[in-house]
Structures are given as C-alpha cells and as structure tokens.
Amino acid sequence: MAETPPPAPHDPATHTDDGHFYRFHLPHAHLTPVFGNDWFALKAEAFARFFGTPVFLVGQTIFVGFWIVLNVVGWVSFDLYPFILLNLAFSLQAAYAAPLILLAQTRQADRDKVHSEADAKHREDINRRMQDRQSQALKETKLLVALMEQNTALTESVKALTERVEHLTGEVHARLVPGAAKL
C-alpha cells in the first residue's frame, strides 16, 4: 500500500482558507453545457477544433492537390474539370463544419462565462477580505494609540507621585533628624 504524500506547504497563490482554490466554480459544476457532455457533443467539439489545426489544413491541401493531379493527368477520370465531385465534397464538408464550429464556440463561450463569473466572485472575495484586514489593522492601530496615550498618562502620574513621595520623604527626614538639611 502506497503512502500518501504529505500535504503541500501553504501557497497563497493556490490555497484559500477553505482549502479549495476553485470554490467559486463549484456552484456551476452541476450545469451542463448547452449541447451536453455526451459522447457526440465531446467528439463533435474535438472535431470542430481539429478544423483549425495546421495538420488538417496541410492534409486537406495535399488531398485536394492529389485529387486534381490524378484527374488532370488522366490516371483516373472520375471527376474531370471543373471538379464537380470535389466541389460537392467541399460543400458537404462545409455543411457539417459550420454547425460543429458553432457548437464548439458555444460550448467555449459557456465555459468562459462560467469561469469569468467565478473569477469575478473570487476577486470580490479577495477584495472583501483585504478590506476586512485593513479595517482590522485600523482598529488595532487605534487601540495601540489609545494604549500608548494611557501609558504616557500613567508614566506622568507615576513621575508626579514619585516627586511627591521624594518631597514628603525629605520633609519627614528633616523633622525626624534635627539639623539635617532638606533633600
């Protein structure tokens, strides 16, 4: 049985008081995207994202070039110039690509909206906590100033009492010891 690793040290960039960095995303976890999370929606989104990759563009360019060369040179003659079958294939591809791309954009927009709302709540929480800390620091500063003022007043009182005790001690000493000078 493997041992569990010790908890990571406190990292203020990823750790919060309740222990979950994405706690503001949790209220949205139950929401499913507009087109769901089923097999078709996930595959359709992945396929739509593939349309914009260099692999797809280069592959399609090679395929189209090969298609045209085969038909122009005459090795095959199933789609002669003006390449109506190739145009039909492109139309079919566009008919499926457009909705798939819109599906991917809609799903991404939904994710972006949820994340931006959660991030806004997170920033608001950070701001509120910062204001609370500033307010607490201001209260503590005021308390420290009041304590310093009390300490100063007590020190002045102690000084005055000490001077008074010294004066009275001198008077008592002068009365008890004849001929002694006043302190």
N, C-alpha and C positions, 0 to 999 in steps of 0.2 A: 504494500500500500504506500503510495507516494505521499510525502509530506506536503502540506500546503505551505506556500511561500509566506513569509511574514508580510504584514500589511506595509504598503509603501509609505514613506515619510510624508508628512503633511506638505502638500504642494498647493500654494494658494491659487495657482493658475487653473488647477483641475479639481480642487476639493472645496466643498462647501460645508456649512455647519451640519446639514442633514446627510452628508455623505454621498450625494448624487449630483454630479455635475449637470446632467440633463434633466433635472427635476422639473423644469418648466416645459419640457417637451412631453412629459408623461400624460398630462391631460388630453393630448391629441393622439396618443398611441392607439386608442380604440377606433379612431377614424380610418376608414379605408379610402384609398384614392378613388377617384371618380370611376375608373374602369376596373377597380378591384385589384386583388393580389393573386388572382388565379393564374394558372399556367399560361393561358393565352395572352393575358394582359402583360405579363412579365416578358414573354418571348417576343410579343409584338413591339414592346418598348425597346428591347435589346436589338431587334432587327432594325427598327427605325433609327436607332443610334448608330448602327453599322453603316447606314447610307451615307453618313458624313465623313467616313474614315478614308484615309488615303488608300488603304487596301482595296476597298470597294471601288473607288474611282479609277485606280490603276487597273484593277481586274476587269472592270467593265470596258475601259478603253481598249485593253488588249483583246477582249472578246469581240467587240464591235469591229476592230481592225481586222481580226482574223476572219470574221464573217464576211466583211466587204471584200477582202483579198480573195477568199475562196470563190465567191460568186463572180467577181470581175475577171479573174484569171480563167475561170471556166472549169475548175476542178470539180465543182458542183454547180448545179443550176436550179436550186430550189427557191432562190429569192434574187432574181435578176434586178438590175437597176430599174426603178427608183427605190428598191429595197422595201417594198410594202410590208413584208412579213417582219422585218426589223422595226419598222415604224409601229406596227401593231404590238410588237413585244415591248417597245418603249411606252406606248400608251397604256398597256396593261400594267407595266411596272409603275407608271405614274399614278394610275388609278388606285393601286394598293399603297404606294409610298406616301401619298399625301395624307390619307387618314391615319396611317401609322405614325407619321411625323407629328401630326396634330395631337394624337394620343400621347406621344412621348412628351410633347411640350406641355400639354395639360397636366399630366402627372407631375412633371418637374415644377410647374407653376404652383400646384397644390403643395408639394413638398417645400418649396421656397417660402410660400405664405405661412405655413405652419412653423417653419424654422424662424422666420423673421418675427412672428408674434411671440414665440418662445424666447427669442433673443431680446426682444423689447422688454418682456416681463423680467428677464434676468437683469438687464441694465437698470430697470426701475428698482428691483430688489437691491442691487448693489448701491444705487443712489440713496435709497431709503436707509440702508444700513450705515452708509457713510454719514448721512445727516444725523442719524441717531448717535453715532460715535462722536461727531462734532458737538452735538448738544450735550452729551455726557461729559466731554472734555471741558466744555464751557462751564458746566455746573461744578465740576471738580476744581477748576481754576478759581471760580468764585469762592468755593469753600476754602481753598488754600489761602486766598487773600484774606478772608474773614478770620481764619485761624492765625495768620501772621499778624493781623491787627490786634487780635486778642492777646497773642504772645507779647507784642510790643507794649500793650497796656499793662499786662501783668508784670513785665520787666520794669516798667516805670514805677508801678506800685511797690514792687519789691525794693527798688532803689530808694524810693521815698521812705519806706518803712525802715530800711537799713540805716539811712541817715538819721531818722528819728531815734532809733534804738541807740545809735552811737552817741547822739546828743544827750539822751537820757542817761546812758551809762556814764558819760562824763560828769553830769550833774550829781549822780548818786556817788560816784567816786570822790568828787570834791567835797561832799558833805560828810562822807564817812572817814576820809583821811584828811586830818587838818593840815593845812599848809600845802596840800598837793595842788598843782596847777590844773586848770581845766584842760581837758583834752581837746 
